[in-house]
Amino acid sequence: MHVLIVGASGFIGRHLAARLVTEGVRVTAAGRSPDRLRRQLPGAAAIRCDLAADNADDWCDRLAGVDAVVNCAGLFGDDRGYARVHSGGAIALFDACRAAGVGRVLQISALGAAADAASAYHRSKAAADDHLAAMEAAIGWAIVRPSLVIGYGGQSSALFTTLAALPVTPDLGRADGMVQPIHVDDLVEILVRLLRAPLPLAARIDAVGPTPMTTATLVTILRGWLGLRDAIRMTVPRWLIAGVACLGNGPVTREGMAMLAAGNTACVEPLVAMTGYRPAPIAQALARRPANEADLRSARLAPVAPVLRAALALVWCAGGAVPLLFTPLAVNMEWLARVGLSGTLATTALWAGALTDVAIGGALLLRVRGAALAGIGLMAVYMLILTAIAPELWADPFGPLVKNLAVFALSLAVSALETRHG
């Protein structure tokens, strides 16, 4: 069997591709960065696609010789992209599959997807689901609608594990609806069984774990997985929840919070009857891969990372603004004279250095990759110059140079916490 996985760089797509490759299935991973896919998924072929822009004709050559397609592509928090990726892009893919004679298509949708759903996310998923289902006997199809998917490398897992690692765990109160989490390994097992199920295939399947729970309960389970004792719970005020949601930080958006409040559950028995597989309770599923110190460290660093970046940006912005706005010009000129600069050349050097500092601070705030390393290089130049012209500053009781060592360490930490990949 030759399986094409669209959105293979995503959470579910990566896990599915790895499982299939391990079992000797021929896999082609499709995404916007084939080079990255080849690094992530050794053993799989990789091609470029972009559901936001591709039409049915673009898929013709890509689908040659493909037996099954799994659409794992999705995004969250970008209302403008829903129609292009979830609806238009997926529909173009399904039409191309029918034209190319692909025998089987699996669509990863979402529990709650419906044409009249409250969220734009669910409505966009439903549009593609309904289009695929309308193909009837022309193609073997299954629409898999997971609840909250938990597992290594997932955005939702990272969020709730971070909450679990806090010394005081937040309780969302009335904003906390019921969810029915399923582990990604169990979801992958379901997808593999559907890929091997006899045709004809035409089914909408709610992929859920066996136990409904609040997110507060899920956080408690993840805290136990991390090996931590129970913590004090603090109910988060609704105004604070709304404020954080307005910031749109990852899955913590207005839409995400509304979806949590509405709940996300279904009966697990139809899934078991359809696939012959019963997902494990989430605590048991997590125990298959016990947490280690790296998991705990990662969870505790997650909320600190933006604070470290903001602090470093503040240091650089202040380093540029202070000499221009607060330090007397005569003092600036005196220091520049010690390195042989005076007049227009000194003024140019003052402004160039200050604006470069502010630029690095701005780049840090904008999350420009490499900004922290650029700051390290510039700081090293500054320290070498100051060591040459004023070595006594190393013994200064206020530590103007010694304190830079802490900024060096902070810069290294910010650089190490960058998560974007080429």
GILINGI-V634653 format. One record per run of one state. SS is the DSSP state (helix for helix, strand for strand, loop for the rest). FROM is the first residue (numbers start at 1). TO is the last residue. Records with the same first field share a line. If there is no record, write none. Layout:
SS = FROM-TO + FROM-TO
This chain:
loop = 1-1 + 7-10 + 23-25 + 32-33 + 41-44 + 49-55 + 60-60 + 64-67 + 72-78 + 101-103 + 109-119 + 134-135 + 139-139 + 147-148 + 151-154 + 166-167 + 172-172 + 176-177 + 180-181 + 197-201 + 208-212 + 226-231 + 236-237 + 248-248 + 250-251 + 253-253 + 263-263 + 265-268 + 276-281 + 288-292 + 326-328 + 338-342 + 366-370 + 390-390 + 396-401 + 417-422
strand = 2-6 + 26-31 + 45-48 + 68-71 + 104-108 + 140-146 + 149-150 + 168-171 + 178-179 + 182-183 + 202-207 + 213-214 + 232-235 + 249-249 + 252-252 + 264-264
helix = 11-22 + 34-40 + 56-59 + 61-63 + 79-100 + 120-133 + 136-138 + 155-165 + 173-175 + 184-196 + 215-225 + 238-247 + 254-262 + 269-275 + 282-287 + 293-325 + 329-337 + 343-365 + 371-389 + 391-395 + 402-416
